[in-house]
């Protein structure tokens, strides 16, 4: 088998986290006396980490270091208690993970979500599967699309990057995969449109989790 491991993005790939992210972000904005945004706008706000999300949703005339820090703190306070209200694995994801694990593949996660939230989501919603390592955004490690995190996963698992399939739903993920020397697989059930994935260098684009299995044949 050419591929020995699958590296997954988290939000928009394994878990549909969008509505809980929206609710916490808009709650933080409202607490700070700032206007909120519609759900679909967040499909483009998210993906680059928490602080970038906050910078994008805060109005231009309020975008200063103090306001961004306070809004981020308000987001974290709300999200830690409400991250799981609507968040669920996408249909077919759990079956895919079981099939891959049964076939002997290594499974790992690399997200731009903060490390503590990434670990929490995986532990509580995907804890039945052997997923290691689980990496979110960590201090001292460049966030995606820098390939550092992906290459660290490959080193830990002692598997060459070109033996990885990398699944993600955004241009950030496709660029990360290509820079790390991994096979870039875009997923269409996430937050971004198909053309973005192709334009960002996707080697394959799949419409449902089970479609990934075709790449092993």
C-alpha positions in Angstrom: 0.0 0.0 0.0 1.5 3.3 -1.0 -0.1 5.3 1.8 0.6 4.4 5.4 -1.0 7.4 7.3 -3.8 9.9 7.0 -3.4 13.4 8.5 -6.7 15.2 9.0 -7.7 18.8 9.5 -10.3 19.0 12.2 -12.9 21.8 11.7 -14.7 21.3 8.4 -13.1 17.9 7.8 -13.7 15.6 10.7 -16.1 17.7 12.8 -18.8 20.2 11.8 -17.9 22.9 14.3 -19.2 25.9 12.4 -22.3 26.8 14.3 -20.7 26.5 17.7 -17.8 28.7 16.5 -20.3 31.2 15.2 -22.3 31.3 18.4 -19.3 31.9 20.6 -17.8 34.5 18.2 -21.0 36.4 17.9 -21.5 36.1 21.7 -18.1 37.7 22.2 -18.8 40.5 19.7 -22.2 41.3 21.4 -20.5 41.4 24.8 -18.1 43.9 23.4 -20.8 46.0 21.9 -19.9 45.2 18.3 -22.1 43.9 15.4 -22.4 40.2 14.8 -21.9 38.3 11.5 -24.1 35.7 9.6 -23.2 32.1 9.7 -22.0 31.9 6.1 -19.5 34.7 6.6 -17.7 32.6 9.1 -16.9 30.0 6.5 -14.2 32.4 5.4 -13.4 33.9 8.8 -12.3 30.6 10.3 -9.3 28.4 9.4 -6.3 30.5 10.3 -6.4 30.2 14.1 -8.3 31.9 16.9 -6.5 35.3 16.9 -6.9 35.7 13.1 -10.6 34.8 13.5 -11.0 37.6 16.0 -9.1 40.1 13.9 -11.4 39.3 11.0 -14.6 39.7 12.9 -13.8 42.9 14.8 -14.8 46.1 12.9 -11.9 48.1 11.4 -12.4 51.0 13.8 -12.2 48.7 16.9 -9.3 46.6 15.6 -6.6 47.3 18.2 -4.6 45.0 20.4 -6.6 45.6 23.6 -10.0 45.0 21.9 -8.8 41.9 20.1 -7.4 40.4 23.3 -10.6 41.1 25.2 -12.8 39.7 22.4 -10.6 36.6 22.2 -10.9 36.1 25.9 -14.7 36.4 25.7 -14.8 33.9 22.9 -12.7 31.4 24.9 -14.9 31.7 28.0 -18.0 31.0 26.0 -16.6 28.3 23.7 -15.1 26.2 26.5 -18.7 25.6 27.9 -20.5 25.5 24.5 -18.2 24.0 21.9 -20.2 20.8 21.9 -23.8 22.1 21.6 -24.1 21.5 17.9 -20.6 20.2 16.9 -20.7 16.6 15.6 -18.6 14.4 13.3 -19.7 14.6 9.7 -21.8 11.8 8.4 -19.6 8.9 7.4 -16.5 10.2 9.2 -16.7 7.6 12.1 -17.1 4.8 9.6 -14.1 6.0 7.6 -11.9 6.2 10.7 -12.8 2.7 11.7 -12.1 1.4 8.2 -8.8 3.1 8.0 -7.7 2.0 11.5 -8.8 -1.6 10.8 -6.6 -1.5 7.6 -3.6 -0.6 9.8 -3.2 3.0 8.8 -1.9 5.7 11.2 -4.4 8.5 11.9 -3.4 12.0 13.1 -4.9 15.5 13.4 -3.3 18.8 12.6 -5.5 21.9 13.2 -5.1 25.7 13.5 -7.5 25.5 16.4 -5.8 26.2 19.7 -4.2 23.0 21.2 -6.5 22.8 24.2 -9.7 23.0 22.1 -8.3 20.6 19.5 -7.5 18.0 22.2 -10.9 18.5 23.8 -12.8 18.0 20.6 -10.9 14.9 19.5 -11.1 13.3 23.0 -14.8 13.9 23.5 -16.1 13.2 20.0 -13.5 11.0 18.4 -12.1 9.3 21.4 -13.1 5.8 20.3 -10.4 6.0 17.6 -6.6 5.8 17.9 -5.6 9.2 16.7 -2.0 10.3 17.4 -0.6 12.8 17.4 -3.3 15.4 17.9 -1.9 18.8 17.2 -3.6 22.2 17.3 -2.0 25.6 17.2 0.9 25.5 19.7 3.3 28.2 20.9 6.5 28.2 19.0 5.2 26.1 16.1 4.1 28.0 13.0 0.5 27.5 12.1 -0.7 26.1 8.8 0.0 26.6 5.9 3.5 26.4 7.2 4.4 22.6 6.9 6.2 22.4 10.2 3.4 20.7 12.1 2.7 18.2 9.3 6.4 17.3 9.1 6.6 16.9 12.9 3.7 14.4 12.6 5.6 12.5 9.9 8.7 12.4 12.1 6.9 11.3 15.2 5.2 8.4 13.3 8.4 7.6 11.4 6.5 7.7 8.1 7.8 9.5 5.0 5.6 12.5 4.0 4.9 11.1 0.6 3.2 8.2 2.3 0.6 10.5 3.9 -2.8 11.4 2.6 -3.7 14.9 4.0 -7.4 15.7 4.2 -8.7 19.2 4.6 -11.5 21.6 3.4 -9.6 24.8 2.7 -6.8 26.3 0.7 -4.8 26.5 3.9 -4.9 22.7 4.1 -4.0 22.1 0.4 -1.0 24.5 0.7 0.1 22.7 3.9 -0.1 19.3 2.3 1.8 20.4 -0.8 4.6 22.1 1.2 5.0 19.1 3.4 5.2 16.7 0.4 2.0 15.0 1.2 -0.9 14.0 -1.1 -3.5 16.8 -0.8 -7.1 15.7 -0.6 -9.8 18.3 -0.5 -13.2 17.5 1.0 -16.4 19.1 -0.2 -18.5 18.6 2.9 -16.6 21.3 4.8 -16.5 25.1 4.8 -15.1 26.1 1.4 -16.1 25.6 -2.3 -14.6 23.0 -4.7 -12.8 25.5 -6.9 -10.8 26.9 -4.0 -9.4 23.4 -3.4 -8.4 22.8 -7.0 -6.9 26.3 -7.3 -4.8 25.6 -4.1 -3.2 22.5 -5.5 -5.5 19.6 -4.5 -4.4 16.3 -5.9 -7.9 14.9 -5.3 -11.2 16.2 -4.2 -13.8 13.9 -2.6 -17.5 14.4 -2.0 -18.0 12.0 0.9 -15.7 10.4 3.5 -16.1 6.9 2.0 -14.7 8.2 -1.3 -11.3 8.4 0.3 -11.1 4.6 0.2 -10.9 4.7 -3.6 -7.5 6.3 -3.4 -6.1 3.1 -1.8 -7.2 0.9 -4.7 
